[in-house]
Amino acid sequence: MPPLLISRAARAAGVSADTLRFYERQGVLPPPERSAAGYRLYQPAAVQRVRVVRRAMAVGFTLEELTRVFRARDKGGVPCREVRAMAARKLDDIERRLRELRAVKHDLRSALKDWDVRLARTRPGEPARLLDSLENEHDRMVDRHDDGHRRTGPPAR
């Protein structure tokens, strides 16, 4: 396949021409060859790399991390173990955030049940102070262990 001008390379990679230039400036994409007229000429491998970068970013890698990995690869390095370790840390972080989100989901479900009771007892036109009730929930949320389980006993102060 012949080299591609920036607009065709961008289209083939599913990004804008500005994104290709940005990736080049950041170092995740090596500078392409230039035509006699100074136009960037991208090889198919550059398009494939951009697709890999986009997918890697979608699963949590940062552009800075990818730049470091691809620079090492471009210099003949084999950063596979580093990539694997980064991915494992990202998975651990995702699992931690999911535990936190499950706890928030539980708290919100409890708040909604409480609010339904409050609203049923509140006459039309009178405030039910729904958001104010979250202050008490906050004490319980702060009192969680990192593993998402509630402590028993009075809230820690």
RAKA-V796277 format. One record per residue. RES is the residue in three letters. SS is DSSP state (h for helix, s for strand, l for the rest). Layout:
res->RES ss->SS
res->RES ss->SS
This chain:
res->MET ss->l
res->PRO ss->l
res->PRO ss->l
res->LEU ss->s
res->LEU ss->l
res->ILE ss->h
res->SER ss->h
res->ARG ss->h
res->ALA ss->h
res->ALA ss->h
res->ARG ss->h
res->ALA ss->h
res->ALA ss->h
res->GLY ss->l
res->VAL ss->l
res->SER ss->l
res->ALA ss->h
res->ASP ss->h
res->THR ss->h
res->LEU ss->h
res->ARG ss->h
res->PHE ss->h
res->TYR ss->h
res->GLU ss->h
res->ARG ss->h
res->GLN ss->h
res->GLY ss->l
res->VAL ss->l
res->LEU ss->l
res->PRO ss->l
res->PRO ss->l
res->PRO ss->l
res->GLU ss->s
res->ARG ss->s
res->SER ss->l
res->ALA ss->l
res->ALA ss->l
res->GLY ss->l
res->TYR ss->l
res->ARG ss->s
res->LEU ss->s
res->TYR ss->s
res->GLN ss->l
res->PRO ss->h
res->ALA ss->h
res->ALA ss->h
res->VAL ss->h
res->GLN ss->h
res->ARG ss->h
res->VAL ss->h
res->ARG ss->h
res->VAL ss->h
res->VAL ss->h
res->ARG ss->h
res->ARG ss->h
res->ALA ss->h
res->MET ss->h
res->ALA ss->h
res->VAL ss->l
res->GLY ss->l
res->PHE ss->l
res->THR ss->l
res->LEU ss->h
res->GLU ss->h
res->GLU ss->h
res->LEU ss->h
res->THR ss->h
res->ARG ss->h
res->VAL ss->h
res->PHE ss->h
res->ARG ss->h
res->ALA ss->h
res->ARG ss->h
res->ASP ss->h
res->LYS ss->l
res->GLY ss->l
res->GLY ss->l
res->VAL ss->l
res->PRO ss->l
res->CYS ss->h
res->ARG ss->h
res->GLU ss->h
res->VAL ss->h
res->ARG ss->h
res->ALA ss->h
res->MET ss->h
res->ALA ss->h
res->ALA ss->h
res->ARG ss->h
res->LYS ss->h
res->LEU ss->h
res->ASP ss->h
res->ASP ss->h
res->ILE ss->h
res->GLU ss->h
res->ARG ss->h
res->ARG ss->h
res->LEU ss->h
res->ARG ss->h
res->GLU ss->h
res->LEU ss->h
res->ARG ss->h
res->ALA ss->h
res->VAL ss->h
res->LYS ss->h
res->HIS ss->h
res->ASP ss->h
res->LEU ss->h
res->ARG ss->h
res->SER ss->h
res->ALA ss->h
res->LEU ss->h
res->LYS ss->h
res->ASP ss->h
res->TRP ss->h
res->ASP ss->h
res->VAL ss->h
res->ARG ss->h
res->LEU ss->h
res->ALA ss->h
res->ARG ss->h
res->THR ss->l
res->ARG ss->l
res->PRO ss->l
res->GLY ss->l
res->GLU ss->l
res->PRO ss->l
res->ALA ss->l
res->ARG ss->l
res->LEU ss->l
res->LEU ss->h
res->ASP ss->h
res->SER ss->h
res->LEU ss->h
res->GLU ss->h
res->ASN ss->h
res->GLU ss->h
res->HIS ss->h
res->ASP ss->h
res->ARG ss->h
res->MET ss->h
res->VAL ss->h
res->ASP ss->l
res->ARG ss->s
res->HIS ss->l
res->ASP ss->l
res->ASP ss->l
res->GLY ss->l
res->HIS ss->l
res->ARG ss->s
res->ARG ss->l
res->THR ss->l
res->GLY ss->l
res->PRO ss->l
res->PRO ss->l
res->ALA ss->l
res->ARG ss->l
